[in-house]
Each structure stands twice: as C-alpha cells, then as structure tokens.
Amino acid sequence: MTNNGKERVGLMDFDSVQSRVMTVQDVSTYLRVHPSTVYRLLKRNELPAFRVGSDWRFNVEAIDRWRAQMEAGGQVLSKS
C-alpha cells in the first residue's frame, strides 16, 4: 500500500469519527429545537455532552440513547 493509500484510510477514519460528534447547532437541528433549548438543557445537566475548550460537543450515540430514554418517559439522570 502506498503512502497515499494510508493517508486516505486515516482520513476516512477521521471522517467517521467526526460524523459521530456534533456541535450545539448540529444537535439543535437533529432534535428540531432552538439552540437556546440545547443550552438550557446543558445548564440543567440534562443533556449528555462534553466540552472542547469553551465549546460543547455531543456524541451522536449518547444523544440517541438520551432521546430514546426521554421518549420512553424516563427520568433525566443528573451527573452528580
């Protein structure tokens, strides 16, 4: 395999990881809510997220689990 082939595989791996991480804007579009709703849920520790510097990021799988739990009438678990 050539060096270019290795770089291409690395880029494909990066793209797949990147597609599983969303920004506040991405999550608000995904959940069909206003970005201020996302920030309100973050402030209440009701939405699974992590920080990169001062920015919030969200794992798609964690958001899907959270959404399924909310749709099933589950309680929000606090992070404490």
Helices and strands as residue ranges (DSSP letters): H 3-18, E 21-22, H 24-31, H 35-43, E 50-52, E 55-59, H 60-71
